[in-house]
Amino acid sequence: MIRKTRLFTPGPTPLLPAAQFAMAAADIHHRTPEFRAMFQKVLAQLKVFVGTKNDVLLLSSSGTGAMEASVSNLTSPGDRVLVLSAGKFGERWVGLAKAFGCEVDVVSAPYGQTFDLEAVRAALKPEHRVVFLQATETSTAVRHDVEGIAKLVRETEALLVVDGITGLGTTHFDVDGWGIDVLIGGSQKAVMIPPGLSYLSVSDKAWAAMETSKNPRYYFDLRKERKNAAKGESAYTPAVALIAGLGAALDYIAGQAGGDLEKGRIALVDNAQVNAAATRAGLVALGFTLFAPTAPAAAATAVAVPEGMNSGDVVKALKTRFALVTANGQGEMQGKIFRVAHLGFFDYLDTVALLGAMEHIAKDTLGLPVEYGQAVAAAQRVYADAVNSGQ
Ligand SMILES: *Cc1c(COP(=O)(O)O)cnc(C)c1O
């Protein structure tokens, strides 16, 4: 039988056809009026997509490049910083801050859980220059309470830097109201295009901190990027085709709400939340255990396989039988969990397809007692409730 490849990984995510066409047509030079017009339009759209009045910069790098830029531009060697870490991406903040000579304090939560706000409050010291965290920890599919944490950080002088790489497009943020100084996104996540671009919003307070920070930076010099962006350019040769694709994707997201990008962004978040809730209901109905039951992200769902079974078998069976690509656990979680994504260009029927496939895999690969339709029916009830309540 025909098997269509379906990406269900939390980055890269499925590509939007309109963005693919825009990328294929983007043979323009980057020091021309044509490019400047496109770049300025995309930067303006990104501000609406991020939901801020702050500057938003676009870098030609994967998401980690913008994470590194926020460390190198905002800190000096010897600075004390606080990292909130609950998974592989939190650990990346620790590694980055140490690489740039920071003294790193860590508040951690076990894999699959989020932070205790009292522990965060107790750990925050007046010396902390920056607090780093994820909005959603993609390795465990946990959502963190950015609003609650921002409230605590606002009582201090520290800057707040949020890796929203899978949080943007799956979580509602009030960037300016909550006081998020830097919020980072990546192209291969909710904005439906291939890897290669990162973007970040930067507050006035963060710009001011860059005047005195001493860490070395060259390619990722945000002040240089800001100067160039004001002229519609980037400091170095940008990923022109990806920027064209990003513009088309943001047009598509706006088009979901009659051309209003802010409303389109809200609809995209709601879409991910309904698909995530439907997926959780379907998998629980099949007898699986959610890995992050108390604070599940809408970006992705992490599922534990029953004791004695290997999540790699599920990932492999979905790929060989249905060409459906999911993600195994990372690091110590490999073999214990698998992850499926909901961020970006996924619709409800993609969710139904995944759950239909999971019924076969649960029965044939894992030997669970499965009644066909049981996962799909649970998801259909979630969808119907969401539609009835106006989502
Ligand atoms: C994907 C992802 C990143 C960025 O990874 P890159 O491979 O550098 O794009 C960072 N943080 C989170 C939470 C992510 O999901």
The ligand as an SDF file (V2000), in Angstrom:
LIG
                    3D

 15 15  0  0  0  0  0  0  0  0999 V2000
   14.5390   22.6140   18.8700 C   0  0  0  0  0  0  0  0  0  0  0  0
   14.8530   23.2890   20.1350 C   0  0  0  0  0  0  0  0  0  0  0  0
   16.0160   24.0770   20.3050 C   0  0  0  0  0  0  0  0  0  0  0  0
   16.9630   24.4260   19.2070 C   0  0  0  0  0  0  0  0  0  0  0  0
   17.6520   23.4820   18.6540 O   0  0  0  0  0  0  0  0  0  0  0  0
   18.4030   23.7200   17.2720 P   0  0  0  0  0  0  0  0  0  0  0  0
   18.7140   22.3160   16.9180 O   0  0  0  0  0  0  0  0  0  0  0  0
   19.5890   24.5260   17.5320 O   0  0  0  0  0  0  0  0  0  0  0  0
   17.4490   24.4180   16.3440 O   0  0  0  0  0  0  0  0  0  0  0  0
   16.2110   24.7190   21.4970 C   0  0  0  0  0  0  0  0  0  0  0  0
   15.3310   24.6230   22.5000 N   0  0  0  0  0  0  0  0  0  0  0  0
   14.2090   23.9020   22.3820 C   0  0  0  0  0  0  0  0  0  0  0  0
   13.2600   23.8730   23.5360 C   0  0  0  0  0  0  0  0  0  0  0  0
   13.9320   23.2170   21.2040 C   0  0  0  0  0  0  0  0  0  0  0  0
   12.8120   22.5080   21.0880 O   0  0  0  0  0  0  0  0  0  0  0  0
  1  2  1  0
  2  3  1  0
  2 14  2  0
  3  4  1  0
  3 10  2  0
  4  5  1  0
  5  6  1  0
  6  7  2  0
  6  8  1  0
  6  9  1  0
 10 11  1  0
 11 12  2  0
 12 13  1  0
 12 14  1  0
 14 15  1  0
M  END
$$$$
